[in-house]
């Protein structure tokens, strides 16, 4: 509670004054009063009291303030009234222009929707065919009378490329009946007119035409295929009459009264006729205020030829203007009342201020209390010496010292750093806010934000230092910086910090003439850990790897995580390449020790690529790219090793990149083709089927072997598109040969593991076969053992769904993969294809012949057919025939052939096979 003074009324006034101040204002006032305490002597204060006493004439002061107030009121009345009312009028005009823009925009939106409908009905394979052959089935199926009211159309016209009407209908939306096309609309459909002169797929027209029946919204688009490609077969024109019902609907949509007339209407209302010329001269919007209660906005909308077609009007009440007038009246009234009150308040304040100045001793006590109660820490320092003169309680609480302990002590004992630096920082606080480190009584270091000013103190200037604690804020900022520069999972530096550290290492090595090594590694088969043990175990493994490697990395080196399971180590202070080899071997040995994940021991290996500064580059991008290239080379070569970058690797990567880039365009450019290798029955020599084998004939790189581009297609995911194309093309080709009389041929297509594991694999296969028209039982899908053993339960479900559709399933290259009988008995397989590696040596090696015979026997006992691949000699064929192999395939009979050669082959082949009379 404030102290009661001798004057009786001063203390209550001071109490009320303090309660009305905000905390920030109180602190600022406390600081100023603190300065006042030390800057004003008693004689100066009494001079100020005498000054106010001499000029304290309340009556004259009141008259002066009242006169000034009346003058201000007069200026406000004549000036502000016009300024504010004009401002409200301008706001009213802007609001009305927005309403007009909304009205024009709704018509533009209707044209966009009509153009979208036109796009849907013009970009359509059926429509494209209809314009060419005028098939009446298309009209009966797609152009029924129901689409006119549904799409709110009054006209729908298909024209061919000569602008002849293929189909044209008018529709009366009131009666719901067809009607002839408007003669006025037909004038706009003549050859050469804008609506029908569309010759390229990207051309279109939408807008307004004026007809005798009224304004017409029209849209026209070229007739294209469903892929919106040409050549342009014709034009589709849609039209909608902008009648009163349509205008009312638009008005209800934007919730604004809307009136529309054609620009050339001889019976235009007077207000429309009055603004027509002004709009025709280019004014976007014309506003009219017929009275003080209403405002109208007018705009013109051109037709498709750029001439004014429609005039529209939007009405609105002048509510803003009326409210503005009221606001001005209220404001002036309020200002007058407040002004009168202000005069009396100022007079009262003047009296109270004089009384407060006369109470000097009580004023000093109040100042002292404010300074002591502020949260801002304040120290007063002796000029030049740095000795503390006084401190407020906030300083004592912050630093843990009492006021007596601080008084007379040296400021340098509280600030960290050499004396000269401390003095320099304090001097800089006079010019700007600085961050200082203060020592707490218990030894803890506090970060404060400080500023200083000089105030009179006797015959000299004392330094007043004000500061507040920002230790927590600084700690939070450091945490944010750490999060921005470190990986959240492992706590290692991230890419951003790695780049900074690497740049520093490169600059240091350049000055010292040393080397910097960048070791990039990732964990081999890390995806298996994630898939089998879960992502939580994967994250735990990454943290364990980071912790183990970090404990062996020198303090001068940098260990960072790029993302996923990719890590980078930057080695500095190297003088020879062998140092990097030693470190790489050490890390391999460290990772070779088992990791414990949830009570299980996990063994992990890593593939590491190494690039060197200055040999391989001097930027992060160059060094990481080359280390990544070396790492990729190790993965291709067997993993669990390390490799320095060599330019040959870069050439190999670039060649791979060129193949991948070309492969992305190969399908759409028609560079892919299929060859077919016949499959024959040994006993009859009949061609019972063929295997479709993809080839790529690149115009830039020539004929590329599947062994070169298929692995790249699988890694990049392009194998899915390539596989779909192969299946679709092979099915269509087989159907064509069926129609030529070879109606028993089956076609087999290889399916990659990347295709097989897709969730929509079965649906895609079934859809492609249905679209080709080939019966499913003539299609055989060849799957490798590796693809089948990824997820056995899911694999069985997929294969069962395929067999339910009638599709034949075969295992390709049988014997080279897992070859588990447990798998084989669970899989619903129809055919086993013996791998060529067993066929090659079955004549020379009894072991291979026994394996082939065993496979054939197992297959027959499990009710499967057997196909032998890679048959190249008569001896091989003889052994296979003796072993009851159902089908044979290989160069002994035919290489893979283009379609036309395969057709000749199956047409001319009539001689049965026999061991003594080999085929072609």
Buried (B, 14 or more C-beta within 10 A) or exposed (E): EBEEBEEEEBBEBBEEBBEEEEEEEBBBBBBBBBBBBBBBEEEEBEEEBEEEEEEEEEEEBBEEBBEEBEEEBEEBBEEBBEEBBEEBBEBBBEBBBBBBBBBBEBBEBBBEBBBEBBBEBBBBEEBBBBBBEEEEEBBEEEBEEEBBEEBBBBBBBBBBBEBEBBBBBBBEBEEEEEEEBBEBBBEBBEEEBBBBEBEEBEEBBBBBBBBEBBBBBBBBBBBBBEEBEBEBBBBBBBBBBBBEEBBEBBBEEBEBEBBBBBBEBEEBEEBBBEBBEEBEEEBEBBBBBEEEEEBBBBBBBEBBEEEBBBBBBBBBEBEBBBEBBEEBEEBBEEBBEEBEEBBEEBBEEBEBEBBBBBBBEBBBBBBBBBBBEBBBBBBBBBBEEBBBBBBBBBBBEBBBBEBEBBBEBBBBEBBEEEEEEBBEBBEEBEEEEBEBBBBBEEEEEBBBBBBBBBBEBEEEBBBBBBBBBBBEEBEEEEEEEEEEBBBEEBEBBBBEBBBEBBEEBBEBBEEEEBBBBBBBBBBBEBEEBBEEBEEEBBEBBBBBBBEBBEEBBEEEBBBBBBEEBBBBBBBBBBEEBEBBBEBBEEBBEBBEEEBEBEEEEBEBBBBBBBBBBEEBBBEBEBBBBBBBBBBBBBBEEEBBBBBBBBEEBBEBBEEBEEBBEBBEEBBEEEBBBBBBBBBBBBEEBBBBBBBBBBBBEBEEBEEBEEEEBBBBBBEBEBBBBBBBBBBBBBBBBBBBBBEEEBEEBBBBBBBBBBBBBBEEBBEBBBEBBEEBEBBBEBBBBBBBBBBBBEEBEEBBEBBEBBBEBEBBBBBBBBBBBEBEEEBBEBBBBBBBBBBBBBBBBBBEEEEBBEBBBEBBEBBBEEEBBBBBBBBBBBBBBBBBBEBBBBBBBBEBBBEBBEBEEBBEBBEEBEEBBBBEEEBE
